[in-house]
Amino acid sequence: METEEERQIRWRTRIEQMKKEKRRRERLRKWGGLGAGAAVLAVAGIVAGILSFRGTDSGEAPADGKAGLARVMAGEEASEKHFANKAEEALATIPEETVPLGGPGSGGSQLWEVHDDSDTIGFAESIVSEYGILVDVEKGAILAGREARTRMNPASMTKILTVLVAAEQLTEEDLDQTVQITIDITDYCFVNECSVTGFALDEVVPVRDLFYGTVLPSGADAAVALANYVAGSQEAFVELMNEKIAELGLAETSHFTNCVGLYDENHYSTAYDMAVMLKAAADNEFCRQLLSARTYQTAQTKQNPDGLLISNWFLRRIEDKDVHGEVICGKTGYVDQSGSCAASLARGNDGREYICVTAASNSKWRCIDDQVELYQQFLPEQPLTQENPS
């Protein structure tokens, strides 16, 4: 005879399966791969599975969906009806339509590939970074590179993907929801010596602030709290990150084990792949806003009555440099194993957008200097005119 504890375990397992299926269908709907008819069939399949759930696991012959539904409607078994009611309550939480942050279809759902052309060259010897790439976004052409497709540790450039995945899972309504900074989050940051936004233990933080905290000061406290909010745990969120990598066609050369950028031998990417991820994030209006913010003031809370003024120091330090245009978006990274690295998007004097990724530099300032030198070398020095169209 099955005990109540075993029954509850089975039910919780099934609920988790339902949640996973819900997330999958929502993502497919966002990507245009699931029509209304298919969605109905998917929901029907879940309901039918739940209706036959108790019988199958208790050793009885599994009933088909119609028979199970008839038994419930007739009140043949109270426990079966209980499970069906719970299932209907859970399914009722699935929204009819969800529009992710950044707008429908944002985030680079279509593959974007860049290629070498006849003008592609290697980096000059004066560039210190061991890995890197400079891309003309519109042409999809690699202008210069060094070990651009070689695996390396992306450090906190990882957070470009973190905010993109979170944005694609959430809607505008989520931004004003709040998340508590738990001791598990603060301990994780302390043990791993992470950079943090500065949120205090037990502080209740708006989800919007978690996004900005993840990018501007590269806060691990914000990134982990955001991952927990989106997926229930960092582990579940990382699954979504690797699914996104596969969607972008990068699964053979990139794999993430955390949402922060901590070193792990199984946490790797390439300069090429990071350029693709930045392009996908820049295509998402909300993520572009995050990655282009110089400063941001977090909400006033009990622990931080004035809020926190946070900054993207990469953008603030490079904005006074002559890059033959303007650097619009940027995200840095550093761990001992990766050196200083950065991914940026600039609009040149020619009005075109360019993406630059450099990694394994010997300091944060040298990382900036490498990017400036690459932009100066390849972007036109003067704005284009009718007299000088190219």
VOMARGU-994824 format. One record per residue (C-alpha): residue number from 1; residue in three letters; x negated, y, z. Coordinates in pm, whole numbers, plus 50000, padded with zeros to 5 digits. Layout:
<lumpas>
lumpa nr NUM; rest ala; X X; Y Y; Z Z
...
</lumpas>
This chain:
<lumpas>
lumpa nr 1; rest met; X 50000; Y 50000; Z 50000
lumpa nr 2; rest glu; X 49864; Y 50340; Z 49902
lumpa nr 3; rest thr; X 49803; Y 50579; Z 50192
lumpa nr 4; rest glu; X 49908; Y 50944; Z 50194
lumpa nr 5; rest glu; X 49543; Y 51049; Z 50185
lumpa nr 6; rest glu; X 49481; Y 50842; Z 49872
lumpa nr 7; rest arg; X 49793; Y 50989; Z 49714
lumpa nr 8; rest gln; X 49670; Y 51341; Z 49783
lumpa nr 9; rest ile; X 49329; Y 51261; Z 49640
lumpa nr 10; rest arg; X 49489; Y 51134; Z 49319
lumpa nr 11; rest trp; X 49707; Y 51442; Z 49298
lumpa nr 12; rest arg; X 49417; Y 51682; Z 49347
lumpa nr 13; rest thr; X 49222; Y 51496; Z 49080
lumpa nr 14; rest arg; X 49510; Y 51532; Z 48837
lumpa nr 15; rest ile; X 49549; Y 51902; Z 48916
lumpa nr 16; rest glu; X 49181; Y 51955; Z 48836
lumpa nr 17; rest gln; X 49233; Y 51776; Z 48505
lumpa nr 18; rest met; X 49526; Y 52005; Z 48434
lumpa nr 19; rest lys; X 49323; Y 52313; Z 48516
lumpa nr 20; rest lys; X 49046; Y 52200; Z 48283
lumpa nr 21; rest glu; X 49298; Y 52134; Z 48006
lumpa nr 22; rest lys; X 49454; Y 52475; Z 48067
lumpa nr 23; rest arg; X 49119; Y 52650; Z 48033
lumpa nr 24; rest arg; X 49041; Y 52453; Z 47719
lumpa nr 25; rest arg; X 49370; Y 52545; Z 47554
lumpa nr 26; rest glu; X 49337; Y 52909; Z 47653
lumpa nr 27; rest arg; X 48992; Y 52924; Z 47498
lumpa nr 28; rest leu; X 49115; Y 52756; Z 47182
lumpa nr 29; rest arg; X 49404; Y 53002; Z 47164
lumpa nr 30; rest lys; X 49158; Y 53291; Z 47192
lumpa nr 31; rest trp; X 48948; Y 53145; Z 46913
lumpa nr 32; rest gly; X 49247; Y 53096; Z 46687
lumpa nr 33; rest gly; X 49220; Y 52719; Z 46687
lumpa nr 34; rest leu; X 49543; Y 52634; Z 46866
lumpa nr 35; rest gly; X 49881; Y 52727; Z 46722
lumpa nr 36; rest ala; X 50204; Y 52753; Z 46913
lumpa nr 37; rest gly; X 50318; Y 52408; Z 46802
lumpa nr 38; rest ala; X 49995; Y 52246; Z 46916
lumpa nr 39; rest ala; X 50020; Y 52426; Z 47248
lumpa nr 40; rest val; X 50367; Y 52284; Z 47306
lumpa nr 41; rest leu; X 50244; Y 51935; Z 47224
lumpa nr 42; rest ala; X 49951; Y 51979; Z 47461
lumpa nr 43; rest val; X 50178; Y 52086; Z 47747
lumpa nr 44; rest ala; X 50415; Y 51802; Z 47671
lumpa nr 45; rest gly; X 50126; Y 51558; Z 47682
lumpa nr 46; rest ile; X 50019; Y 51682; Z 48023
lumpa nr 47; rest val; X 50373; Y 51659; Z 48161
lumpa nr 48; rest ala; X 50414; Y 51309; Z 48022
lumpa nr 49; rest gly; X 50083; Y 51207; Z 48174
lumpa nr 50; rest ile; X 50189; Y 51340; Z 48513
lumpa nr 51; rest leu; X 50525; Y 51168; Z 48497
lumpa nr 52; rest ser; X 50350; Y 50835; Z 48439
lumpa nr 53; rest phe; X 50069; Y 50922; Z 48679
lumpa nr 54; rest arg; X 50199; Y 50756; Z 48993
lumpa nr 55; rest gly; X 50308; Y 50437; Z 48824
lumpa nr 56; rest thr; X 49983; Y 50385; Z 48639
lumpa nr 57; rest asp; X 49758; Y 50437; Z 48938
lumpa nr 58; rest ser; X 49967; Y 50221; Z 49170
lumpa nr 59; rest gly; X 49932; Y 49918; Z 48945
lumpa nr 60; rest glu; X 50278; Y 49943; Z 48785
lumpa nr 61; rest ala; X 50320; Y 49932; Z 48411
lumpa nr 62; rest pro; X 50289; Y 50291; Z 48279
lumpa nr 63; rest ala; X 50623; Y 50438; Z 48179
lumpa nr 64; rest asp; X 50656; Y 50642; Z 47864
lumpa nr 65; rest gly; X 50727; Y 51012; Z 47905
lumpa nr 66; rest lys; X 51099; Y 50988; Z 47828
lumpa nr 67; rest ala; X 51160; Y 50702; Z 48070
lumpa nr 68; rest gly; X 50964; Y 50883; Z 48340
lumpa nr 69; rest leu; X 51160; Y 51200; Z 48282
lumpa nr 70; rest ala; X 51488; Y 51011; Z 48300
lumpa nr 71; rest arg; X 51393; Y 50858; Z 48633
lumpa nr 72; rest val; X 51305; Y 51198; Z 48773
lumpa nr 73; rest met; X 51627; Y 51359; Z 48649
lumpa nr 74; rest ala; X 51829; Y 51072; Z 48794
lumpa nr 75; rest gly; X 51649; Y 51102; Z 49126
lumpa nr 76; rest glu; X 51542; Y 50739; Z 49119
lumpa nr 77; rest glu; X 51228; Y 50807; Z 49321
lumpa nr 78; rest ala; X 51183; Y 51109; Z 49545
lumpa nr 79; rest ser; X 50806; Y 51091; Z 49529
lumpa nr 80; rest glu; X 50812; Y 51086; Z 49147
lumpa nr 81; rest lys; X 51036; Y 51392; Z 49151
lumpa nr 82; rest his; X 50800; Y 51560; Z 49394
lumpa nr 83; rest phe; X 50507; Y 51505; Z 49161
lumpa nr 84; rest ala; X 50707; Y 51631; Z 48862
lumpa nr 85; rest asn; X 50814; Y 51945; Z 49046
lumpa nr 86; rest lys; X 50457; Y 52015; Z 49147
lumpa nr 87; rest ala; X 50348; Y 51966; Z 48788
lumpa nr 88; rest glu; X 50610; Y 52211; Z 48663
lumpa nr 89; rest glu; X 50494; Y 52467; Z 48921
lumpa nr 90; rest ala; X 50135; Y 52428; Z 48807
lumpa nr 91; rest leu; X 50221; Y 52448; Z 48438
lumpa nr 92; rest ala; X 50435; Y 52755; Z 48498
lumpa nr 93; rest thr; X 50118; Y 52946; Z 48583
lumpa nr 94; rest ile; X 49984; Y 52899; Z 48228
lumpa nr 95; rest pro; X 50039; Y 53232; Z 48049
lumpa nr 96; rest glu; X 50216; Y 53243; Z 47716
lumpa nr 97; rest glu; X 49951; Y 53473; Z 47573
lumpa nr 98; rest thr; X 49618; Y 53586; Z 47715
lumpa nr 99; rest val; X 49413; Y 53867; Z 47568
lumpa nr 100; rest pro; X 49054; Y 53849; Z 47692
lumpa nr 101; rest leu; X 48856; Y 54154; Z 47797
lumpa nr 102; rest gly; X 48723; Y 54326; Z 47490
lumpa nr 103; rest gly; X 49032; Y 54250; Z 47283
lumpa nr 104; rest pro; X 49158; Y 53948; Z 47089
lumpa nr 105; rest gly; X 48895; Y 53768; Z 46889
lumpa nr 106; rest ser; X 48609; Y 53966; Z 47043
lumpa nr 107; rest gly; X 48284; Y 53808; Z 47148
lumpa nr 108; rest gly; X 48153; Y 53667; Z 46823
lumpa nr 109; rest ser; X 48366; Y 53355; Z 46777
lumpa nr 110; rest gln; X 48228; Y 53319; Z 46424
lumpa nr 111; rest leu; X 47873; Y 53202; Z 46377
lumpa nr 112; rest trp; X 47623; Y 53479; Z 46313
lumpa nr 113; rest glu; X 47290; Y 53369; Z 46179
lumpa nr 114; rest val; X 46982; Y 53573; Z 46102
lumpa nr 115; rest his; X 46718; Y 53470; Z 45855
lumpa nr 116; rest asp; X 46368; Y 53544; Z 45742
lumpa nr 117; rest asp; X 46332; Y 53735; Z 45419
lumpa nr 118; rest ser; X 46042; Y 53831; Z 45196
lumpa nr 119; rest asp; X 45960; Y 54130; Z 45417
lumpa nr 120; rest thr; X 45953; Y 53944; Z 45751
lumpa nr 121; rest ile; X 45618; Y 53982; Z 45926
lumpa nr 122; rest gly; X 45459; Y 53884; Z 46254
lumpa nr 123; rest phe; X 45409; Y 54114; Z 46550
lumpa nr 124; rest ala; X 45107; Y 54342; Z 46554
lumpa nr 125; rest glu; X 44824; Y 54243; Z 46786
lumpa nr 126; rest ser; X 44905; Y 54546; Z 47003
lumpa nr 127; rest ile; X 45233; Y 54381; Z 47109
lumpa nr 128; rest val; X 45170; Y 54201; Z 47438
lumpa nr 129; rest ser; X 45493; Y 53997; Z 47459
lumpa nr 130; rest glu; X 45436; Y 53632; Z 47370
lumpa nr 131; rest tyr; X 45784; Y 53581; Z 47224
lumpa nr 132; rest gly; X 46004; Y 53820; Z 47035
lumpa nr 133; rest ile; X 46221; Y 53914; Z 46743
lumpa nr 134; rest leu; X 46352; Y 54228; Z 46573
lumpa nr 135; rest val; X 46667; Y 54194; Z 46365
lumpa nr 136; rest asp; X 46856; Y 54418; Z 46125
lumpa nr 137; rest val; X 47208; Y 54337; Z 46245
lumpa nr 138; rest glu; X 47396; Y 54435; Z 45931
lumpa nr 139; rest lys; X 47167; Y 54245; Z 45696
lumpa nr 140; rest gly; X 47120; Y 53956; Z 45939
lumpa nr 141; rest ala; X 46752; Y 53977; Z 45850
lumpa nr 142; rest ile; X 46453; Y 53915; Z 46075
lumpa nr 143; rest leu; X 46219; Y 54209; Z 46032
lumpa nr 144; rest ala; X 45948; Y 54076; Z 46263
lumpa nr 145; rest gly; X 45891; Y 53797; Z 46508
lumpa nr 146; rest arg; X 45653; Y 53602; Z 46723
lumpa nr 147; rest glu; X 45738; Y 53248; Z 46836
lumpa nr 148; rest ala; X 46099; Y 53358; Z 46790
lumpa nr 149; rest arg; X 46238; Y 53004; Z 46784
lumpa nr 150; rest thr; X 46015; Y 52863; Z 47058
lumpa nr 151; rest arg; X 46180; Y 52770; Z 47387
lumpa nr 152; rest met; X 46107; Y 53003; Z 47676
lumpa nr 153; rest asn; X 46269; Y 53099; Z 48005
lumpa nr 154; rest pro; X 46514; Y 53387; Z 47951
lumpa nr 155; rest ala; X 46521; Y 53494; Z 48318
lumpa nr 156; rest ser; X 46796; Y 53751; Z 48380
lumpa nr 157; rest met; X 46864; Y 53801; Z 48011
lumpa nr 158; rest thr; X 47084; Y 53502; Z 48098
lumpa nr 159; rest lys; X 47334; Y 53749; Z 48241
lumpa nr 160; rest ile; X 47420; Y 53870; Z 47890
lumpa nr 161; rest leu; X 47591; Y 53535; Z 47842
lumpa nr 162; rest thr; X 47729; Y 53542; Z 48197
lumpa nr 163; rest val; X 47931; Y 53859; Z 48140
lumpa nr 164; rest leu; X 48035; Y 53751; Z 47789
lumpa nr 165; rest val; X 48174; Y 53419; Z 47911
lumpa nr 166; rest ala; X 48347; Y 53585; Z 48207
lumpa nr 167; rest ala; X 48500; Y 53853; Z 47984
lumpa nr 168; rest glu; X 48637; Y 53591; Z 47748
lumpa nr 169; rest gln; X 48803; Y 53409; Z 48038
lumpa nr 170; rest leu; X 48960; Y 53715; Z 48204
lumpa nr 171; rest thr; X 49208; Y 53989; Z 48118
lumpa nr 172; rest glu; X 49249; Y 54356; Z 48214
lumpa nr 173; rest glu; X 49462; Y 54252; Z 48510
lumpa nr 174; rest asp; X 49173; Y 54060; Z 48658
lumpa nr 175; rest leu; X 48949; Y 54366; Z 48684
lumpa nr 176; rest asp; X 49137; Y 54508; Z 48982
lumpa nr 177; rest gln; X 49150; Y 54175; Z 49166
lumpa nr 178; rest thr; X 48904; Y 54137; Z 49451
lumpa nr 179; rest val; X 48646; Y 53878; Z 49556
lumpa nr 180; rest gln; X 48489; Y 53835; Z 49898
lumpa nr 181; rest ile; X 48111; Y 53811; Z 49918
lumpa nr 182; rest thr; X 48069; Y 53492; Z 50119
lumpa nr 183; rest ile; X 47771; Y 53366; Z 50317
lumpa nr 184; rest asp; X 47714; Y 53103; Z 50048
lumpa nr 185; rest ile; X 47655; Y 53385; Z 49799
lumpa nr 186; rest thr; X 47425; Y 53587; Z 50024
lumpa nr 187; rest asp; X 47232; Y 53277; Z 50127
lumpa nr 188; rest tyr; X 47188; Y 53174; Z 49762
lumpa nr 189; rest cys; X 47042; Y 53515; Z 49681
lumpa nr 190; rest phe; X 46815; Y 53514; Z 49986
lumpa nr 191; rest val; X 46680; Y 53162; Z 49941
lumpa nr 192; rest asn; X 46609; Y 53218; Z 49571
lumpa nr 193; rest glu; X 46469; Y 53570; Z 49622
lumpa nr 194; rest cys; X 46713; Y 53713; Z 49368
lumpa nr 195; rest ser; X 46764; Y 54074; Z 49275
lumpa nr 196; rest val; X 47097; Y 54189; Z 49418
lumpa nr 197; rest thr; X 47351; Y 54463; Z 49375
lumpa nr 198; rest gly; X 47361; Y 54527; Z 49748
lumpa nr 199; rest phe; X 47705; Y 54398; Z 49840
lumpa nr 200; rest ala; X 47732; Y 54309; Z 50208
lumpa nr 201; rest leu; X 47842; Y 53984; Z 50367
lumpa nr 202; rest asp; X 48224; Y 53961; Z 50373
lumpa nr 203; rest glu; X 48258; Y 54274; Z 50157
lumpa nr 204; rest val; X 48569; Y 54259; Z 49937
lumpa nr 205; rest val; X 48466; Y 54370; Z 49590
lumpa nr 206; rest pro; X 48676; Y 54442; Z 49276
lumpa nr 207; rest val; X 48605; Y 54209; Z 48986
lumpa nr 208; rest arg; X 48524; Y 54514; Z 48773
lumpa nr 209; rest asp; X 48235; Y 54596; Z 49010
lumpa nr 210; rest leu; X 48106; Y 54240; Z 48981
lumpa nr 211; rest phe; X 48068; Y 54285; Z 48605
lumpa nr 212; rest tyr; X 47870; Y 54608; Z 48644
lumpa nr 213; rest gly; X 47670; Y 54465; Z 48934
lumpa nr 214; rest thr; X 47571; Y 54168; Z 48720
lumpa nr 215; rest val; X 47429; Y 54388; Z 48444
lumpa nr 216; rest leu; X 47298; Y 54719; Z 48579
lumpa nr 217; rest pro; X 47088; Y 54609; Z 48880
lumpa nr 218; rest ser; X 47090; Y 54246; Z 48759
lumpa nr 219; rest gly; X 47261; Y 54145; Z 49080
lumpa nr 220; rest ala; X 47274; Y 53773; Z 49152
lumpa nr 221; rest asp; X 47531; Y 53840; Z 49425
lumpa nr 222; rest ala; X 47763; Y 53989; Z 49165
lumpa nr 223; rest ala; X 47693; Y 53717; Z 48906
lumpa nr 224; rest val; X 47762; Y 53426; Z 49142
lumpa nr 225; rest ala; X 48076; Y 53593; Z 49283
lumpa nr 226; rest leu; X 48197; Y 53653; Z 48928
lumpa nr 227; rest ala; X 48128; Y 53290; Z 48832
lumpa nr 228; rest asn; X 48318; Y 53169; Z 49138
lumpa nr 229; rest tyr; X 48614; Y 53390; Z 49051
lumpa nr 230; rest val; X 48628; Y 53274; Z 48690
lumpa nr 231; rest ala; X 48568; Y 52901; Z 48731
lumpa nr 232; rest gly; X 48583; Y 52818; Z 49102
lumpa nr 233; rest ser; X 48211; Y 52747; Z 49129
lumpa nr 234; rest gln; X 47885; Y 52836; Z 48960
lumpa nr 235; rest glu; X 47853; Y 52476; Z 48837
lumpa nr 236; rest ala; X 48189; Y 52490; Z 48659
lumpa nr 237; rest phe; X 48105; Y 52830; Z 48516
lumpa nr 238; rest val; X 47776; Y 52703; Z 48376
lumpa nr 239; rest glu; X 47975; Y 52441; Z 48185
lumpa nr 240; rest leu; X 48162; Y 52728; Z 48018
lumpa nr 241; rest met; X 47832; Y 52898; Z 47940
lumpa nr 242; rest asn; X 47696; Y 52591; Z 47765
lumpa nr 243; rest glu; X 48024; Y 52552; Z 47577
lumpa nr 244; rest lys; X 47980; Y 52908; Z 47451
lumpa nr 245; rest ile; X 47623; Y 52833; Z 47349
lumpa nr 246; rest ala; X 47752; Y 52540; Z 47144
lumpa nr 247; rest glu; X 48018; Y 52761; Z 46986
lumpa nr 248; rest leu; X 47747; Y 53006; Z 46880
lumpa nr 249; rest gly; X 47551; Y 52720; Z 46721
lumpa nr 250; rest leu; X 47264; Y 52735; Z 46970
lumpa nr 251; rest ala; X 47301; Y 52409; Z 47162
lumpa nr 252; rest glu; X 46983; Y 52254; Z 47023
lumpa nr 253; rest thr; X 46757; Y 52533; Z 47147
lumpa nr 254; rest ser; X 46936; Y 52682; Z 47449
lumpa nr 255; rest his; X 47069; Y 52532; Z 47770
lumpa nr 256; rest phe; X 47154; Y 52702; Z 48099
lumpa nr 257; rest thr; X 47170; Y 52558; Z 48449
lumpa nr 258; rest asn; X 47268; Y 52873; Z 48638
lumpa nr 259; rest cys; X 47440; Y 53205; Z 48572
lumpa nr 260; rest val; X 47163; Y 53414; Z 48724
lumpa nr 261; rest gly; X 46847; Y 53330; Z 48530
lumpa nr 262; rest leu; X 46654; Y 53140; Z 48795
lumpa nr 263; rest tyr; X 46370; Y 52927; Z 48667
lumpa nr 264; rest asp; X 46457; Y 52567; Z 48592
lumpa nr 265; rest glu; X 46287; Y 52342; Z 48338
lumpa nr 266; rest asn; X 46631; Y 52272; Z 48192
lumpa nr 267; rest his; X 46719; Y 52642; Z 48175
lumpa nr 268; rest tyr; X 46580; Y 52770; Z 47847
lumpa nr 269; rest ser; X 46649; Y 52970; Z 47535
lumpa nr 270; rest thr; X 46461; Y 53141; Z 47251
lumpa nr 271; rest ala; X 46418; Y 53500; Z 47141
lumpa nr 272; rest tyr; X 46628; Y 53417; Z 46834
lumpa nr 273; rest asp; X 46906; Y 53269; Z 47047
lumpa nr 274; rest met; X 46908; Y 53564; Z 47285
lumpa nr 275; rest ala; X 46948; Y 53797; Z 46987
lumpa nr 276; rest val; X 47253; Y 53597; Z 46878
lumpa nr 277; rest met; X 47397; Y 53611; Z 47231
lumpa nr 278; rest leu; X 47343; Y 53987; Z 47251
lumpa nr 279; rest lys; X 47514; Y 54029; Z 46914
lumpa nr 280; rest ala; X 47813; Y 53830; Z 47044
lumpa nr 281; rest ala; X 47824; Y 54040; Z 47362
lumpa nr 282; rest ala; X 47793; Y 54366; Z 47168
lumpa nr 283; rest asp; X 48087; Y 54257; Z 46953
lumpa nr 284; rest asn; X 48295; Y 54243; Z 47271
lumpa nr 285; rest glu; X 48404; Y 54599; Z 47346
lumpa nr 286; rest phe; X 48408; Y 54548; Z 47723
lumpa nr 287; rest cys; X 48065; Y 54381; Z 47732
lumpa nr 288; rest arg; X 47919; Y 54655; Z 47513
lumpa nr 289; rest gln; X 48049; Y 54906; Z 47765
lumpa nr 290; rest leu; X 47876; Y 54715; Z 48046
lumpa nr 291; rest leu; X 47547; Y 54680; Z 47863
lumpa nr 292; rest ser; X 47540; Y 55047; Z 47763
lumpa nr 293; rest ala; X 47618; Y 55197; Z 48107
lumpa nr 294; rest arg; X 47330; Y 55393; Z 48258
lumpa nr 295; rest thr; X 47485; Y 55428; Z 48605
lumpa nr 296; rest tyr; X 47797; Y 55310; Z 48784
lumpa nr 297; rest gln; X 47956; Y 55384; Z 49123
lumpa nr 298; rest thr; X 48113; Y 55085; Z 49294
lumpa nr 299; rest ala; X 48433; Y 55107; Z 49495
lumpa nr 300; rest gln; X 48437; Y 55238; Z 49850
lumpa nr 301; rest thr; X 48463; Y 54957; Z 50103
lumpa nr 302; rest lys; X 48437; Y 54909; Z 50476
lumpa nr 303; rest gln; X 48076; Y 54793; Z 50443
lumpa nr 304; rest asn; X 47984; Y 55059; Z 50184
lumpa nr 305; rest pro; X 48208; Y 55363; Z 50258
lumpa nr 306; rest asp; X 48052; Y 55570; Z 49978
lumpa nr 307; rest gly; X 48022; Y 55280; Z 49735
lumpa nr 308; rest leu; X 47693; Y 55192; Z 49569
lumpa nr 309; rest leu; X 47532; Y 55392; Z 49289
lumpa nr 310; rest ile; X 47372; Y 55134; Z 49061
lumpa nr 311; rest ser; X 47156; Y 55191; Z 48752
lumpa nr 312; rest asn; X 47033; Y 55017; Z 48440
lumpa nr 313; rest trp; X 46671; Y 55124; Z 48475
lumpa nr 314; rest phe; X 46570; Y 54979; Z 48140
lumpa nr 315; rest leu; X 46805; Y 55215; Z 47957
lumpa nr 316; rest arg; X 46708; Y 55509; Z 48177
lumpa nr 317; rest arg; X 46337; Y 55448; Z 48124
lumpa nr 318; rest ile; X 46355; Y 55395; Z 47749
lumpa nr 319; rest glu; X 46598; Y 55679; Z 47671
lumpa nr 320; rest asp; X 46316; Y 55937; Z 47673
lumpa nr 321; rest lys; X 46104; Y 55732; Z 47432
lumpa nr 322; rest asp; X 46106; Y 55795; Z 47058
lumpa nr 323; rest val; X 46256; Y 55480; Z 46910
lumpa nr 324; rest his; X 46360; Y 55647; Z 46584
lumpa nr 325; rest gly; X 46716; Y 55632; Z 46707
lumpa nr 326; rest glu; X 46890; Y 55545; Z 47033
lumpa nr 327; rest val; X 46887; Y 55231; Z 47243
lumpa nr 328; rest ile; X 47253; Y 55162; Z 47318
lumpa nr 329; rest cys; X 47254; Y 54834; Z 47511
lumpa nr 330; rest gly; X 46992; Y 54664; Z 47722
lumpa nr 331; rest lys; X 46934; Y 54384; Z 47971
lumpa nr 332; rest thr; X 46602; Y 54293; Z 48130
lumpa nr 333; rest gly; X 46474; Y 53985; Z 48307
lumpa nr 334; rest tyr; X 46185; Y 53865; Z 48515
lumpa nr 335; rest val; X 46072; Y 53549; Z 48688
lumpa nr 336; rest asp; X 45713; Y 53440; Z 48735
lumpa nr 337; rest gln; X 45745; Y 53177; Z 48464
lumpa nr 338; rest ser; X 45887; Y 53416; Z 48203
lumpa nr 339; rest gly; X 45706; Y 53742; Z 48270
lumpa nr 340; rest ser; X 45892; Y 54063; Z 48189
lumpa nr 341; rest cys; X 46149; Y 54035; Z 47914
lumpa nr 342; rest ala; X 46428; Y 54241; Z 47763
lumpa nr 343; rest ala; X 46700; Y 54229; Z 47500
lumpa nr 344; rest ser; X 46823; Y 54555; Z 47353
lumpa nr 345; rest leu; X 47041; Y 54692; Z 47076
lumpa nr 346; rest ala; X 46956; Y 55023; Z 46912
lumpa nr 347; rest arg; X 47118; Y 55243; Z 46652
lumpa nr 348; rest gly; X 46851; Y 55375; Z 46419
lumpa nr 349; rest asn; X 46828; Y 55711; Z 46248
lumpa nr 350; rest asp; X 46965; Y 55533; Z 45942
lumpa nr 351; rest gly; X 47290; Y 55458; Z 46128
lumpa nr 352; rest arg; X 47221; Y 55085; Z 46130
lumpa nr 353; rest glu; X 47206; Y 54867; Z 46439
lumpa nr 354; rest tyr; X 46902; Y 54662; Z 46535
lumpa nr 355; rest ile; X 46845; Y 54399; Z 46804
lumpa nr 356; rest cys; X 46509; Y 54355; Z 46972
lumpa nr 357; rest val; X 46419; Y 54074; Z 47212
lumpa nr 358; rest thr; X 46080; Y 54044; Z 47377
lumpa nr 359; rest ala; X 45964; Y 53801; Z 47647
lumpa nr 360; rest ala; X 45656; Y 53711; Z 47849
lumpa nr 361; rest ser; X 45512; Y 54058; Z 47874
lumpa nr 362; rest asn; X 45276; Y 54140; Z 48160
lumpa nr 363; rest ser; X 45480; Y 54421; Z 48320
lumpa nr 364; rest lys; X 45817; Y 54593; Z 48297
lumpa nr 365; rest trp; X 45654; Y 54903; Z 48148
lumpa nr 366; rest arg; X 45459; Y 54702; Z 47891
lumpa nr 367; rest cys; X 45785; Y 54528; Z 47800
lumpa nr 368; rest ile; X 45940; Y 54868; Z 47729
lumpa nr 369; rest asp; X 45633; Y 54982; Z 47535
lumpa nr 370; rest asp; X 45651; Y 54668; Z 47319
lumpa nr 371; rest gln; X 46012; Y 54739; Z 47230
lumpa nr 372; rest val; X 45940; Y 55104; Z 47157
lumpa nr 373; rest glu; X 45651; Y 55010; Z 46930
lumpa nr 374; rest leu; X 45865; Y 54763; Z 46735
lumpa nr 375; rest tyr; X 46144; Y 55015; Z 46689
lumpa nr 376; rest gln; X 45898; Y 55283; Z 46580
lumpa nr 377; rest gln; X 45741; Y 55050; Z 46328
lumpa nr 378; rest phe; X 46059; Y 54937; Z 46156
lumpa nr 379; rest leu; X 46327; Y 55202; Z 46206
lumpa nr 380; rest pro; X 46314; Y 55512; Z 45981
lumpa nr 381; rest glu; X 46150; Y 55810; Z 46148
lumpa nr 382; rest gln; X 46394; Y 56063; Z 46004
lumpa nr 383; rest pro; X 46773; Y 56047; Z 45960
lumpa nr 384; rest leu; X 46871; Y 55944; Z 45611
lumpa nr 385; rest thr; X 46984; Y 56218; Z 45374
lumpa nr 386; rest gln; X 47113; Y 56231; Z 45021
lumpa nr 387; rest glu; X 46762; Y 56331; Z 44915
lumpa nr 388; rest asn; X 46613; Y 56041; Z 45114
lumpa nr 389; rest pro; X 46873; Y 55760; Z 45103
lumpa nr 390; rest ser; X 46639; Y 55473; Z 45192
</lumpas>
